[in-house]
Amino acid sequence: MTLNLTSSPPSVSWAQRSSRVFLTFNVECEKPDIKIEKKTVSFKGTCAPENKLHEVIISLYAEVDPERSSFRNKGRLIEVYLTKDKSDEPFWPTLTNDNKKHHWLKVDFERWQDEDDEGSTADDFDDMNDLFANKMEIGDGADDKDDSSSSEGEDLPYVQ
């Protein structure tokens, strides 16, 4: 008996900024094979929970810089950060260089930034989230008992 493995494209979300394109492969894949080239991004991997083979080659609208692009596997999804080859060019009207509507590709509106919003701080949104996350992890509460400048909790006893 032979097992016929047919691949299907994973669900992909995308967004862009003036100099970057974000791709999110919405699959749980332990060891994905991702290749970033100037005009294409390819993904191949056997993904949980069904051990299903997902594969896609995305022909990009314009060129990216593979040396300055990267990806990160976050467990339940894989994020790809593409750096546009020319940051001074206009925003891409679409991710792919063909005129097809792909059923597996959708816009990530949470990360999307319009050309009109270029001057806003939306580009720093992810950096701010990282900053707040790091602040939350740094504090261990040891210095909280010495803070006499706050009037909050003055009536409450100190609990160790």
C-alpha positions in Angstrom: 0.0 0.0 0.0 1.4 3.4 -0.9 0.5 6.6 0.8 -0.2 9.5 -1.5 0.7 12.8 0.2 -0.9 15.7 -1.6 0.0 19.1 -0.4 -2.3 22.1 0.1 -1.4 25.8 0.7 -1.5 27.0 4.3 -3.6 29.9 5.3 -1.5 33.1 4.9 -2.2 36.6 6.2 -0.2 39.6 5.0 0.3 43.3 5.8 2.8 46.0 4.8 4.5 49.1 5.9 6.6 51.5 3.9 9.7 49.4 4.1 8.4 45.9 5.2 6.0 43.2 4.4 4.6 40.8 7.1 3.5 37.3 6.3 1.9 35.0 8.8 1.6 31.3 8.0 -1.3 30.3 10.2 -0.3 26.7 10.7 1.4 24.8 13.6 4.6 23.4 12.0 7.6 22.2 14.1 10.2 22.3 11.3 9.0 24.4 8.4 11.2 24.7 5.3 11.0 28.4 4.4 13.1 30.0 1.6 13.1 33.8 1.1 14.4 34.9 -2.3 14.3 38.3 -4.1 11.0 37.5 -5.9 9.6 34.5 -4.0 8.8 33.1 -0.6 8.3 29.3 -0.4 6.9 27.3 2.5 6.8 23.6 3.0 6.1 21.6 6.1 4.1 18.9 7.7 1.8 20.6 10.2 -0.1 19.6 13.3 -2.6 18.4 14.3 -3.4 16.2 11.3 0.2 15.8 10.1 -0.9 17.4 6.8 1.6 18.5 4.2 1.3 22.2 3.4 3.2 23.8 0.6 3.1 27.1 -1.3 5.4 29.3 -3.4 4.4 32.9 -3.3 5.6 35.0 -6.3 6.0 38.5 -4.8 4.7 41.8 -6.4 8.2 43.4 -6.1 11.6 42.4 -4.9 12.7 42.0 -1.3 16.1 41.8 0.3 16.6 38.2 1.5 19.6 39.1 3.6 17.6 41.6 5.7 14.5 39.4 5.9 13.8 36.7 8.4 11.2 34.4 10.0 10.2 33.2 13.4 8.3 30.1 14.4 6.0 31.0 17.3 4.5 27.5 17.7 1.0 28.0 16.4 2.1 30.2 13.6 5.1 31.3 11.6 5.8 35.0 11.1 7.9 36.1 8.1 9.4 39.6 8.0 10.3 40.8 4.5 12.3 43.9 3.9 11.4 45.6 0.7 14.3 46.1 -1.7 13.3 49.7 -2.4 11.6 51.4 0.5 10.9 54.6 -1.5 8.6 52.8 -4.0 4.8 53.0 -3.5 2.9 50.5 -1.4 2.3 47.2 -3.1 -1.3 46.9 -4.4 -1.2 43.2 -3.8 1.2 40.6 -2.3 1.5 38.5 -5.5 2.6 39.4 -9.0 -0.4 37.7 -10.6 -3.9 39.1 -10.8 -5.5 36.0 -9.1 -7.4 36.0 -5.9 -6.0 33.2 -3.9 -8.4 31.4 -1.4 -5.5 30.9 1.1 -4.4 34.5 1.2 -6.0 37.3 3.2 -5.1 40.7 4.6 -4.0 41.1 8.2 -5.9 44.2 9.1 -4.4 44.3 12.6 -0.9 45.0 11.2 -1.9 46.9 8.1 -0.8 50.5 7.6 -2.0 52.6 4.7 0.3 54.9 2.7 -1.6 57.9 4.2 -0.6 56.7 7.8 3.1 56.6 7.1 4.0 59.4 9.5 2.0 57.8 12.4 3.5 55.7 15.1 1.9 52.5 13.8 5.3 51.4 12.7 6.5 51.4 16.4 3.4 49.5 17.7 5.2 46.1 17.9 8.2 47.7 19.5 6.0 49.3 22.1 4.3 46.0 22.8 7.7 44.4 23.3 8.7 47.2 25.7 5.6 46.8 27.8 6.0 43.0 27.9 9.6 43.4 29.0 8.6 45.9 31.7 6.0 43.4 33.0 8.6 40.6 33.2 11.3 42.8 34.9 9.3 43.7 38.0 9.3 41.0 40.7 7.5 43.1 43.3 10.5 43.2 45.7 10.7 47.0 45.6 7.0 47.6 45.9 7.1 47.7 49.8 9.5 50.6 49.8 7.4 52.8 47.5 6.0 55.4 49.9 5.1 57.9 47.1 1.8 56.1 46.2 -1.3 56.7 48.2 -2.9 53.6 46.8 -3.2 50.8 49.2 -2.1 52.8 52.3 -5.0 51.3 54.3 -4.0 47.8 53.2 -1.6 45.7 55.2 1.6 44.5 53.6 1.3 40.9 52.4 4.3 38.8 51.6 
